[in-house]
């Protein structure tokens, strides 16, 4: 039996969390601010390098805590500059973060859960089931541990999982990203995407000023319900009614994400239904090309012509609508693809190892 002590990571703690930790160890509260600066602003991963903290306090911290930053286990680079990173998160699970450079922007798409409970028909992550929420440490590590960390301009919660299904940890990360003791970013550099968990969405709107993106994908209730089970609990029209109570007319932005499927939701009738759903003229619509995933042969990506026709119709009605450029298709940048591939490889290896072990056992018995 191992006597190794499991050290609690400090990366992922808020300033208040750190204050509680250091005072419990008998240190002054100001040590917490020093820790936050070293971890979040200087990206230091070793207490020994935190030279404005006394040696005795550094040793005491190291006996109970670790900084808790660790590199990705894999990386796949696309010809267009997109990089998909894979992070081990325990229990034989891995999550993805995708780095997307474009002009003067450098965006990181991060994950909030191991899998997802929303079970959307068209989503690769949902097909892998739900294996738990990520901790704040596992989420912020995606931001702080990639090589491009210090040049990031934006973070979007659009990776694996439904961010509002892990609201407490997501709020911690938003605080770390935006508070003066953390990365001190403007909230406008952060976007949270959701399929529409109404109670948690209300909390997000009231407690933060980050951008919000709602995954609609179909404004016809029956059709959306058939593909997105959340519609049965929180209908999208109720979600839009809730969002109409908040100010998105100025710097804060509300956007609608809409995957276009050929001959299913990409005609003018669906465009008009979407227009009627929007709470006001300040909402932006992003049309997204569908990345085909295994087992979903019924859905096909809309043609460029049909997507342009859909976009132009909405623009003619006063709705700002754009077609999002696809990135990283050569590295399967759609959420969950790389993690799913790695999981299959692990399962295949475990099956092979099990068969080899059984064969070895049978051979051993036959010799006896």
ZISULLIN-V227424 format. One record per residue. N is the residue number from 1. OMEGA is omega in whole degrees, 0 to 359 (* if undefined). BURIAL is I if it has 9 or more other ideal C-beta (glycine too) atoms within 8 Angstrom, else O. Layout:
BEGIN
N,OMEGA,BURIAL  N,OMEGA,BURIAL
END
This chain:
BEGIN
1,183,O  2,176,O  3,180,O  4,179,O  5,177,O  6,182,O  7,180,I  8,180,O  9,177,I  10,174,I  11,187,I  12,176,I  13,170,I  14,178,I  15,179,I  16,177,O  17,181,O  18,177,I  19,178,I  20,182,O  21,185,I  22,179,I  23,176,I  24,178,O  25,178,I  26,180,O  27,176,I  28,181,O  29,184,I  30,177,O  31,180,I  32,179,I  33,176,I  34,178,I  35,181,I  36,180,I  37,180,I  38,186,I  39,189,I  40,183,I  41,180,I  42,175,O  43,179,I  44,185,I  45,182,O  46,180,O  47,182,I  48,181,O  49,184,O  50,196,I  51,176,O  52,172,O  53,185,I  54,181,O  55,180,O  56,179,O  57,177,I  58,180,I  59,179,O  60,177,I  61,183,I  62,178,I  63,183,O  64,189,I  65,166,I  66,175,O  67,171,I  68,175,I  69,182,I  70,186,O  71,175,O  72,180,I  73,179,O  74,174,O  75,177,O  76,184,I  77,179,O  78,177,I  79,182,O  80,178,O  81,177,O  82,177,I  83,176,I  84,179,I  85,177,I  86,181,I  87,173,I  88,182,O  89,176,I  90,179,O  91,180,O  92,180,O  93,177,I  94,177,I  95,186,I  96,168,I  97,184,I  98,178,I  99,185,I  100,176,I  101,178,I  102,182,O  103,182,O  104,179,O  105,174,O  106,188,I  107,174,I  108,176,I  109,188,I  110,180,I  111,180,I  112,181,I  113,170,I  114,188,I  115,183,I  116,178,I  117,186,O  118,173,I  119,175,O  120,188,I  121,190,I  122,189,I  123,180,I  124,179,I  125,180,I  126,180,I  127,182,I  128,180,I  129,181,O  130,184,O  131,175,O  132,176,I  133,170,I  134,173,I  135,176,O  136,178,I  137,182,I  138,178,I  139,184,I  140,178,I  141,178,I  142,182,I  143,189,I  144,190,I  145,175,I  146,182,I  147,183,O  148,189,I  149,188,I  150,179,O  151,180,O  152,175,I  153,184,O  154,172,I  155,177,I  156,174,I  157,181,I  158,180,I  159,182,I  160,176,I  161,175,I  162,185,I  163,184,I  164,172,I  165,177,I  166,193,I  167,184,I  168,181,O  169,178,I  170,177,I  171,176,I  172,181,I  173,178,I  174,177,I  175,180,I  176,181,I  177,192,I  178,182,I  179,181,I  180,180,O  181,179,I  182,179,I  183,176,O  184,176,O  185,167,O  186,176,O  187,181,I  188,176,I  189,183,I  190,176,I  191,176,I  192,179,I  193,181,I  194,173,I  195,175,I  196,171,I  197,194,I  198,183,I  199,181,O  200,177,I  201,177,I  202,177,I  203,181,I  204,180,I  205,186,I  206,185,O  207,180,O  208,174,I  209,181,O  210,174,I  211,180,I  212,176,I  213,181,I  214,178,I  215,182,I  216,175,I  217,174,I  218,182,I  219,176,I  220,191,I  221,183,I  222,181,O  223,178,I  224,180,I  225,181,I  226,183,O  227,183,I  228,184,I  229,180,I  230,181,I  231,182,I  232,181,O  233,181,O  234,181,I  235,186,O  236,178,I  237,176,O  238,178,I  239,180,I  240,176,I  241,176,I  242,184,I  243,179,I  244,181,O  245,185,O  246,185,O  247,174,O  248,184,I  249,185,O  250,186,O  251,179,O  252,186,I  253,171,I  254,179,I  255,178,I  256,176,I  257,186,I  258,175,I  259,181,I  260,176,I  261,184,I  262,176,I  263,179,O  264,183,O  265,188,I  266,179,I  267,184,I  268,178,O  269,178,O  270,177,I  271,180,I  272,177,I  273,178,I  274,179,I  275,180,I  276,182,O  277,187,I  278,185,I  279,180,O  280,185,O  281,183,O  282,181,O  283,176,I  284,179,I  285,176,I  286,175,I  287,187,I  288,174,I  289,182,I  290,173,I  291,182,I  292,178,O  293,181,I  294,176,O  295,180,O  296,183,I  297,184,O  298,183,O  299,178,I  300,178,O  301,176,I  302,176,I  303,177,O  304,182,O  305,181,O  306,178,I  307,179,I  308,179,I  309,177,I  310,180,I  311,184,I  312,178,O  313,181,I  314,178,I  315,180,I  316,179,O  317,177,O  318,179,O  319,176,I  320,184,O  321,178,I  322,175,I  323,182,I  324,178,O  325,177,O  326,181,O  327,171,I  328,182,I  329,181,I  330,177,O  331,179,I  332,186,I  333,176,I  334,185,O  335,173,I  336,185,I  337,181,I  338,179,I  339,179,I  340,179,I  341,179,I  342,179,I  343,178,I  344,179,O  345,178,O  346,180,I  347,179,O  348,179,O  349,179,O  350,178,O  351,179,O  352,179,O  353,180,O  354,179,O  355,179,O  356,179,O  357,178,O  358,180,O  359,180,O  360,179,O  361,180,O  362,179,O  363,180,O  364,180,O  365,182,O  366,179,O  367,179,O  368,*,O
END
